[in-house]
């Protein structure tokens, strides 16, 4: 077996992808700011350097282990580089640590302390504060705290297939942000918050809402009802030093009651309800052969992606609301009736592992008469802060049971929190509905760390159902492309945005490793295995709800209260067919850069195409879309055979055609 | 016309030579330097007078006189240059109004116009031919041999001068391994700065597994004052293309990119023309010279980032990403452009390849030193009498370059230092004048050849200010990826600015030294690792100047404004009050007809009063 010499010890290695992993395996930890095990190595923070003697300093995150390589993890050289890097980062950083949401969990703060950076010799560059972007429900971006490690840039691009954030400018003026300095709300951000999860400092954080919850609890004029998502119960313990993946639902119930909750319910109840609706919907589509594959609709980031990028797939999305929103609807509409309350008497709080749920809860679709179905969404991290600030000793809390009736749930519901769970749960119920028997084997085991796409075939009495489950929207995009190209065919596709599913959401403790996420997923899977009831259709409380209020899955009432519809968010609705002109006589370029686009370049192009079609010139005049003539002041711009014409708005196109294009046709001064 | 076989190439060469035969050839330099000095108008006038407007810049009359425009001769400061081949005359600083006289007297009557000859500034002696001029006498122009002597826009001229013979030899007589071993034994090393043995690099890429491979020419020459690559591409683009094609054949690539700065429009245009003509002649494209070797090339214009000269950043830029370097490994040889094995060499490296294959590895290895073979081009700038583009055998000393080729320091000032290798290089002093210029010797003294910039400084250059200048450059050009380069260079610049503005302390010098070491040791790519070199080397050789700045508040070169002090000589001041009126800071006051006084606190040391005083009564005191 190949080996390396680390600090004088021989360490064998097998398939470790970098020196860093080998060092950690050998018990020598190295600091990292820009390294994430599910992203490409970046090598920018210089913290993980190891001393390879004559070969110089190697960034252990990016260099693969080599047989016989001799390195030291801590020498005068490495210490000098680390300490200087930290001092330089601190000098350019907003050091108001005490009021920073990351105080105490910030890696930069930790390392500065660990390496003894006790003074900063350079003048602060943080006098002119950059604007903080907190104009959306989910994420707060504070560029003053950014150390430019690029984790957010890579996670957005590599994991989610988006490119919302990137570097701009040069030298020490470099910054990270959306294009053209826009706010996250104005770009195609899906609020998954993975950028916050990988941010080592307080530059990107999940927007907190727990003050609203305290306000509601203290005001006394509303009854505060909590729902807790499955992934929270296996994520909260870590924040109090417990083993990752440990189920702490009993302590959560107890803590929320102590803080004044009127009822503590389980989102899992709503997950079972979702399955009743979704499985029925799926079987109907399967029967009719329509709108297949069915895409799950529990993940708000995926929903926003579909609205933005795949509006043509919206009919394929399940019309079921997510469990969070089903819960909100049921709580306000039916539970209040049971209790003799009015919807406005209760305040529904979700505890979620997710930042996008905050966005989802604010969507118009989920408001009834101007009142939100879910009034506040807090994250696992926020719940931990509430518990600490309330003065509860979490470890000593007794285990308590969920309130009834919206606290009852099955094993099928709890696995919603990890990739593959929703599809698995849906299949259990679909199988029963189709065959009258319970599905005996699980479709799949918990995903391996980093596994993003899984496919399976389930034979239901001769009907083969093909399912796929994806985590990460980049992988989802690839899969959708394959489906659209006809290379793959599925009946059911489950999509979750975050690595490993909701257990890896942005509301959980900032994640360092795929392994940790896998342990949480394992925790959920264990809960499922230990449940006596593991199928949604066997949830007595859910069945009771149907009996009392909803009659049956997919009934009119159920549709009204538990389903919804989505609409396209595409900025451009219709495609313009531009014909290929083999030997163009005249070339008209239309700038579709940001400025021109916003001033109507798209309409200009449409109109131009129309005029040329009317004149029968589509095979002579070539229309091309192009980028920026650098004359944005007079946009929209077009260029006729290289001559730039400004203010080429839609209504001037005929005029421009007459004065600029048709003379060229007449004089015969065509290119050919 | 497609040249379909090796034999056909030989025929085409014969034909081209026949066609280009001439009694006299008037070569007008149209390199960027000469164009800026107005050489296109000179060319235009020649065309008018020589009576052939139909053929653009490439005409000849019955008497066997031809006119052609060429690339750079290197002696840009004296441009526009006009060379008359056949009479062995070179005229300097030719203006359009001189052209009539040249045609009349020189071309028609064989007379020499002395006024237009090169005149040595030291002894006023005149030189008729290029070879005699001291600037050229010590040079050995091999990679630049065609620059200034052929029309770069006409592939026939290149073919006539043995162009593509090396490619023909490679394709018809050599296996890829033989080519690589020939290049290896020639001792050619990367001309872009790193000095990595070229043949070995080719071998790595050949060995790398993968069907698809790429060749990239790195023409992102960004050092201030460097223009070697530009001149070669402007003057002899076919040599680079031929070198690339040979490399592609050797490593098994069928596609290549020429990455050229967009700020080099002429280089881009001429390279584009050359590619077009090579395609037309079948020297690029499919089944080159009747073999099954295919090679297509594209130009990618760089958008002006210095860091894109770093190979991984350059690759990112071609791929459409932001030009930011990546950690190596993986090296481009294994995982380069679009993840495929990629060979990247500098323009000049490729430019040397055809000659090596034509004349043999031994010929190339006979030039230069033990470990640095061949010749190297340098852009000689700064305070020397003759600035320009030069090519000398490796191992030539700085003394020879500065005092013989460069003609010594301007205005008989004293030599102080030379910055070699641009902002990534170091400065060398008097004691290094006899150092042979090669990769190893320079490395030993903390400098590098870099791409070949040589900036000569005289005693009136402040060394701290020089370091500040280069640090300002690298700081602006840092891509901002790794902390030490992004923030470290910024802080180094701040300290240098503090010192040159008179506010520095001894602690600042210590911090500067500490930063230099950390940035050099810990940065991600070559830009950061070499950015502190001007500071480190200048501190090594001129520490006393740094200390003078902070302790004695003195700049011995008189460059740093902050240390200047102006005073009115009371005896000479007539009290006219002009100085008070022109002072932009309102720092001068006084009563009419009485001596005026400068308030040192508010003085901004602009020197306007010194220049404006009609009685020379204001003096700079130290």
Interface residues (C-beta under 8 A of the other chain):
Chain A: X41 X42 X43 X44 X45 X46 X49 X56 X57 X59 X61 X62 X63 X64 X77 X80 X81 X84 X85 X88 X89 X91 X92 X121 X122 X123 X147 X148 X150 X166 X167 X169 X170 X171 X172 X173 X174
Chain B: X305 X322 X324 X326 X327 X329 X475 X476 X477 X478 X479 X480 X481 X482 X483 X484 X486 X487 X488 X489 X490 X491 X494 X511 X514 X515 X517 X518 X521 X522 X523 X524
